[in-house]
Amino acid sequence: MSIGSNLGDRAGYLKNGVATIDSFEGISVKQVSPVYRTKPIGPIEQSDFFNAIVEIETSLEPEFLLKRLLQIECKFGRVRNGRWGPRTLDLDIILFGERARKSPNLEIPHPRAIERAFVLQPLKDIAPNVSIEGGSLESALDRIGIDGVHRLIDFDRIQTVGVLGASSNPDRYAYLVLNLLVEKGFSVFPVSLRESSILGIPCGRSISDSESQVETVTLYLSPQRQESVIDELIAAMPQRVIFNPGTESAENRRKLEKAGIECVEACTVVMLQTDQF
């Protein structure tokens, strides 16, 4: 099956969507392809998609599987307002073993998959020998090309990164780091007392508002402002907290490390620009 998103926290929707799929009885996720950044199809001007292919094992019949997938789309705020439009989460059955099926609601194999490089390329990554419409993935990709399809990040490398002190001001490092995190395929959770959303991603008022486990927190708060959030940070238990220049606090670092949280003093922007994140 394919999974895609081009609204808000795109990597987060993919990450949480796969976890939700795997949580349903009768469905087990076996592997997920790398995530690709792809150009949208159709006449509507919109943001690039993040796309991947998910291999699952299921005891459900195709129509019941489709029903589950539609429920998951709805859970993540998918609004169907016309063909080709932007969406928070898009789930499609591409292949179902060797089965072929055609009904008013479902056609397997997916009738347009053979023309979509954003489906065929990630499918080739995890199932290179599979055939579709009687031909190889390699020959199909040679025919249609892969323009506009760029490998972004391995799925299991997607972290959820909390940005404390997030800002919508383009002159601030906190804004630059949000852009870089999104561009490199990470899931982001901006925390701000002033902003309601940044880059189309809703802001939380505290790190505890995140519905996902936050693996890394990058701080853009002065040592004095950190005092009000340090207990919340310890309760959230990220794997790592990054103290950016100007936010260093020996006392707060000591508290976090005592709780078992790794602390790093570095510039998150530089870490991302030099692939050291």
C-alpha positions in Angstrom: 0.0 0.0 0.0 1.1 3.6 -0.5 1.1 6.3 2.1 1.5 10.0 1.4 1.1 13.5 2.9 1.5 17.1 1.8 0.0 19.1 4.6 1.4 20.1 8.0 3.8 17.7 9.7 4.1 15.4 6.7 6.7 13.1 8.2 4.7 12.9 11.4 1.6 11.9 9.5 3.5 9.1 7.8 5.1 7.9 11.0 1.9 8.0 13.0 -0.1 6.6 10.2 2.1 3.5 9.9 1.9 3.0 13.7 -1.9 3.2 13.6 -2.1 0.7 10.7 0.1 -1.7 12.7 -2.1 -1.3 15.7 -5.3 -2.7 14.0 -6.2 -6.3 14.7 -5.6 -8.4 11.6 -2.9 -6.1 10.2 0.8 -6.3 10.7 3.4 -3.9 9.1 6.3 -5.9 7.7 8.5 -3.2 6.2 8.4 0.4 5.0 10.3 1.9 2.1 12.4 5.0 2.4 10.4 8.3 2.3 10.5 10.2 -1.0 9.8 13.8 -1.6 7.6 14.1 -4.8 6.0 16.7 -6.9 2.2 16.8 -6.8 0.1 15.6 -9.7 -2.8 17.6 -11.1 -3.7 21.2 -11.8 -3.9 22.4 -8.2 -0.9 24.3 -6.9 0.2 22.7 -3.6 3.1 21.6 -1.5 5.3 18.6 -2.3 4.3 15.2 -1.0 6.2 12.8 1.2 5.5 9.3 0.0 6.4 5.8 0.9 5.3 2.2 0.3 4.2 0.0 3.2 4.2 -3.8 3.1 1.6 -5.4 5.4 0.4 -8.8 6.2 -3.4 -9.0 6.8 -6.2 -11.4 7.5 -8.7 -8.9 6.2 -10.3 -9.1 2.8 -9.5 -6.2 0.5 -12.8 -4.3 1.1 -12.5 -4.5 4.9 -8.9 -3.4 4.6 -10.0 -0.4 2.6 -12.6 0.4 5.2 -9.9 0.5 7.9 -7.6 2.7 5.8 -10.4 5.2 5.2 -11.0 5.3 9.0 -7.3 6.0 9.5 -7.3 8.8 7.0 -10.3 10.3 8.8 -8.6 10.1 12.1 -5.7 12.1 10.8 -8.0 14.9 9.4 -8.2 13.8 5.8 -10.8 16.0 4.0 -12.0 14.8 0.6 -12.7 18.0 -1.3 -12.1 16.9 -4.8 -9.5 15.0 -6.8 -5.9 15.9 -6.8 -6.2 18.1 -3.7 -3.8 18.4 -0.8 -4.3 15.9 2.1 -2.9 15.2 5.6 -2.8 11.5 4.9 -3.5 9.4 1.8 -3.6 5.6 1.9 -4.1 3.4 -1.2 -4.0 -0.3 -1.7 -1.6 -0.9 -4.6 -1.2 -4.7 -4.7 -2.9 -7.5 -2.7 -0.7 -10.5 -3.3 -1.6 -12.0 -6.7 -5.2 -11.0 -6.5 -7.1 -8.8 -9.0 -10.3 -7.1 -8.1 -12.6 -4.5 -9.6 -15.5 -3.0 -7.8 -17.1 0.5 -7.7 -14.9 1.3 -4.6 -11.8 -0.7 -5.2 -9.6 -1.8 -8.0 -6.5 -4.0 -7.5 -3.9 -3.6 -8.8 -4.3 0.1 -8.4 -5.2 1.3 -11.9 -2.8 4.3 -12.0 0.1 2.8 -10.1 1.9 1.9 -13.3 2.1 5.6 -14.2 3.3 6.9 -10.9 7.0 7.0 -10.2 6.3 8.0 -6.6 4.7 4.6 -6.2 7.0 2.4 -8.3 10.3 3.8 -7.0 9.7 3.1 -3.3 8.0 -0.2 -4.2 11.2 -1.2 -6.0 13.2 -0.5 -2.9 11.4 -3.1 -0.8 10.1 -5.5 -3.5 12.4 -5.2 -6.5 11.2 -8.4 -8.2 7.5 -7.8 -8.0 5.7 -7.4 -11.3 2.8 -5.0 -12.0 0.5 -5.4 -15.0 2.8 -8.1 -16.2 5.9 -6.1 -16.4 8.9 -5.3 -14.1 9.2 -2.2 -12.0 12.5 -1.5 -13.7 11.0 -1.4 -17.2 8.0 0.7 -16.0 10.4 3.2 -14.4 12.6 3.3 -17.5 9.5 4.2 -19.5 8.0 7.0 -17.2 11.2 8.3 -15.6 11.7 9.5 -12.0 11.7 13.3 -12.5 10.4 15.0 -9.4 10.9 12.0 -7.1 13.8 12.4 -4.6 14.8 10.0 -1.8 14.5 11.9 1.4 15.1 9.7 4.5 14.9 6.1 5.7 11.6 5.6 7.4 13.1 4.2 10.6 15.3 7.4 10.9 12.3 9.7 11.2 12.5 11.3 14.6 9.9 13.6 16.2 11.7 16.8 17.2 10.3 19.3 19.7 11.3 22.9 19.1 10.9 24.8 22.3 10.7 28.5 21.7 9.5 28.0 18.1 9.1 31.2 16.0 7.5 32.2 12.8 10.0 35.0 12.3 12.2 34.1 9.3 15.1 35.9 11.0 15.2 33.6 14.0 17.2 30.4 14.2 14.1 28.7 15.7 12.3 29.3 12.4 15.3 28.2 10.2 15.6 25.0 12.2 11.9 24.1 11.7 12.3 24.6 7.9 15.5 22.4 7.9 13.9 19.7 9.9 10.9 19.5 7.6 13.1 19.6 4.5 15.2 16.7 5.7 12.2 14.5 6.5 11.8 14.8 10.3 8.6 15.1 12.2 8.4 18.4 14.1 6.4 19.6 17.1 6.8 23.4 17.6 6.2 24.7 21.1 5.3 28.3 21.5 3.2 30.5 23.8 2.7 33.1 21.0 2.1 31.2 17.8 -0.9 29.0 16.9 0.8 27.4 14.0 4.1 27.6 12.0 4.6 26.2 8.5 1.0 24.9 8.7 1.9 22.8 11.8 -0.1 23.4 14.9 1.9 24.6 17.9 1.7 23.2 21.4 1.9 25.2 24.5 4.1 22.7 26.2 6.1 19.6 25.2 3.5 17.5 27.0 0.9 18.5 24.3 2.6 16.2 21.8 0.6 13.1 21.0 3.8 11.4 19.8 6.9 10.5 21.8 9.4 13.3 21.2 12.8 11.8 20.7 14.8 15.0 20.5 14.2 18.5 21.9 16.1 21.5 20.7 16.0 24.6 23.0 15.6 28.2 21.9 14.8 29.4 25.4 17.0 31.4 27.7 18.3 29.6 30.8 15.8 31.7 32.9 12.8 30.7 30.7 13.9 27.1 30.8 13.1 27.0 34.5 9.4 26.9 33.8 9.7 23.9 31.4 12.4 21.7 32.9 10.0 19.5 34.9 7.9 19.0 31.8 11.0 18.0 29.8 11.9 15.4 32.4 8.4 14.1 32.4 8.4 13.8 28.6 11.7 11.9 28.7 13.1 12.7 25.3 16.3 10.8 24.4 18.2 14.0 23.8 18.0 17.7 24.5 20.1 20.2 22.4 21.2 23.4 24.1 21.7 25.9 21.3 24.2 28.8 21.7 22.9 31.3 24.3 20.7 28.7 26.0 23.4 26.8 27.8 22.7 26.1 31.5 24.9 23.9 33.6 22.2 23.5 36.3 19.5 22.5 33.9 21.8 20.2 32.0 22.7 18.5 35.3 19.0 18.0 36.1 18.3 16.5 32.7 21.3 14.2 32.7 20.4 13.1 36.2 17.1 12.0 34.8 18.9 9.9 32.1 18.4 12.4 29.2 21.4 13.0 26.9 22.4 16.7 26.7 24.3 18.3 23.8 25.6 21.8 23.5 25.6 22.6 19.8 23.9 24.6 17.0 21.0 22.5 15.7 21.1 24.4 12.3 24.8 23.5 11.8 24.1 19.9 12.9 21.4 19.6 10.2 23.4 21.4 7.5 26.4 19.1 8.1 24.4 15.9 8.4 25.4 15.4 12.1 21.9 15.5 13.5 
